[in-house]
């Protein structure tokens, strides 16, 4: 199963259970869900009454509202690839969305990774003035 879809289903289930709790019970209710894939992991949890925290890989822990988290996970659950790697100059950077990978300066290639398989999606191509751009393969 696509890991973001799996995470989305688990987060939704936790929020549905929590919606039935009294305000005092909500304050005492905490949960954390971890999904590991492609050598990295995503953590989503609830520790406060109205907010959710999340962390993608080694990135910083961020806080948002439940609706924002569900929207983010729904979008990611529709991705064909689970992670995107920019490989350039013997360095690899991992991104969790194609959009985030394409925002980076164009060097090397961007590879989509899913269930242990990978495919080159974009390569950097030189343009005028020594700059480069991403070109779909």
Secondary structure as a PSIPRED ss2 file (coil, helix, strand):
# PSIPRED VFORMAT (PSIPRED V4.0)

   1 X C   1.000  0.000  0.000
   2 X C   1.000  0.000  0.000
   3 X H   0.000  1.000  0.000
   4 X H   0.000  1.000  0.000
   5 X H   0.000  1.000  0.000
   6 X H   0.000  1.000  0.000
   7 X H   0.000  1.000  0.000
   8 X H   0.000  1.000  0.000
   9 X H   0.000  1.000  0.000
  10 X H   0.000  1.000  0.000
  11 X H   0.000  1.000  0.000
  12 X H   0.000  1.000  0.000
  13 X H   0.000  1.000  0.000
  14 X H   0.000  1.000  0.000
  15 X H   0.000  1.000  0.000
  16 X H   0.000  1.000  0.000
  17 X H   0.000  1.000  0.000
  18 X H   0.000  1.000  0.000
  19 X H   0.000  1.000  0.000
  20 X C   1.000  0.000  0.000
  21 X C   1.000  0.000  0.000
  22 X C   1.000  0.000  0.000
  23 X H   0.000  1.000  0.000
  24 X H   0.000  1.000  0.000
  25 X H   0.000  1.000  0.000
  26 X H   0.000  1.000  0.000
  27 X H   0.000  1.000  0.000
  28 X H   0.000  1.000  0.000
  29 X C   1.000  0.000  0.000
  30 X C   1.000  0.000  0.000
  31 X E   0.000  0.000  1.000
  32 X E   0.000  0.000  1.000
  33 X E   0.000  0.000  1.000
  34 X E   0.000  0.000  1.000
  35 X E   0.000  0.000  1.000
  36 X E   0.000  0.000  1.000
  37 X E   0.000  0.000  1.000
  38 X C   1.000  0.000  0.000
  39 X C   1.000  0.000  0.000
  40 X E   0.000  0.000  1.000
  41 X E   0.000  0.000  1.000
  42 X E   0.000  0.000  1.000
  43 X E   0.000  0.000  1.000
  44 X E   0.000  0.000  1.000
  45 X E   0.000  0.000  1.000
  46 X E   0.000  0.000  1.000
  47 X C   1.000  0.000  0.000
  48 X C   1.000  0.000  0.000
  49 X C   1.000  0.000  0.000
  50 X C   1.000  0.000  0.000
  51 X E   0.000  0.000  1.000
  52 X E   0.000  0.000  1.000
  53 X E   0.000  0.000  1.000
  54 X E   0.000  0.000  1.000
  55 X E   0.000  0.000  1.000
  56 X E   0.000  0.000  1.000
  57 X C   1.000  0.000  0.000
  58 X C   1.000  0.000  0.000
  59 X C   1.000  0.000  0.000
  60 X C   1.000  0.000  0.000
  61 X C   1.000  0.000  0.000
  62 X E   0.000  0.000  1.000
  63 X E   0.000  0.000  1.000
  64 X E   0.000  0.000  1.000
  65 X E   0.000  0.000  1.000
  66 X H   0.000  1.000  0.000
  67 X H   0.000  1.000  0.000
  68 X H   0.000  1.000  0.000
  69 X H   0.000  1.000  0.000
  70 X H   0.000  1.000  0.000
  71 X H   0.000  1.000  0.000
  72 X H   0.000  1.000  0.000
  73 X H   0.000  1.000  0.000
  74 X H   0.000  1.000  0.000
  75 X H   0.000  1.000  0.000
  76 X H   0.000  1.000  0.000
  77 X H   0.000  1.000  0.000
  78 X C   1.000  0.000  0.000
  79 X C   1.000  0.000  0.000
  80 X C   1.000  0.000  0.000
  81 X C   1.000  0.000  0.000
  82 X C   1.000  0.000  0.000
  83 X E   0.000  0.000  1.000
  84 X E   0.000  0.000  1.000
  85 X E   0.000  0.000  1.000
  86 X E   0.000  0.000  1.000
  87 X E   0.000  0.000  1.000
  88 X E   0.000  0.000  1.000
  89 X C   1.000  0.000  0.000
  90 X C   1.000  0.000  0.000
  91 X E   0.000  0.000  1.000
  92 X E   0.000  0.000  1.000
  93 X E   0.000  0.000  1.000
  94 X E   0.000  0.000  1.000
  95 X E   0.000  0.000  1.000
  96 X C   1.000  0.000  0.000
  97 X C   1.000  0.000  0.000
  98 X H   0.000  1.000  0.000
  99 X H   0.000  1.000  0.000
 100 X H   0.000  1.000  0.000
 101 X H   0.000  1.000  0.000
 102 X H   0.000  1.000  0.000
 103 X C   1.000  0.000  0.000
 104 X C   1.000  0.000  0.000
 105 X C   1.000  0.000  0.000
 106 X C   1.000  0.000  0.000
 107 X C   1.000  0.000  0.000
 108 X C   1.000  0.000  0.000
 109 X E   0.000  0.000  1.000
 110 X E   0.000  0.000  1.000
 111 X E   0.000  0.000  1.000
 112 X E   0.000  0.000  1.000
 113 X E   0.000  0.000  1.000
 114 X E   0.000  0.000  1.000
 115 X C   1.000  0.000  0.000
 116 X C   1.000  0.000  0.000
 117 X E   0.000  0.000  1.000
 118 X E   0.000  0.000  1.000
 119 X E   0.000  0.000  1.000
 120 X E   0.000  0.000  1.000
 121 X E   0.000  0.000  1.000
 122 X E   0.000  0.000  1.000
 123 X E   0.000  0.000  1.000
 124 X E   0.000  0.000  1.000
 125 X E   0.000  0.000  1.000
 126 X E   0.000  0.000  1.000
 127 X C   1.000  0.000  0.000
 128 X H   0.000  1.000  0.000
 129 X H   0.000  1.000  0.000
 130 X H   0.000  1.000  0.000
 131 X C   1.000  0.000  0.000
 132 X E   0.000  0.000  1.000
 133 X E   0.000  0.000  1.000
 134 X E   0.000  0.000  1.000
 135 X E   0.000  0.000  1.000
 136 X E   0.000  0.000  1.000
 137 X C   1.000  0.000  0.000
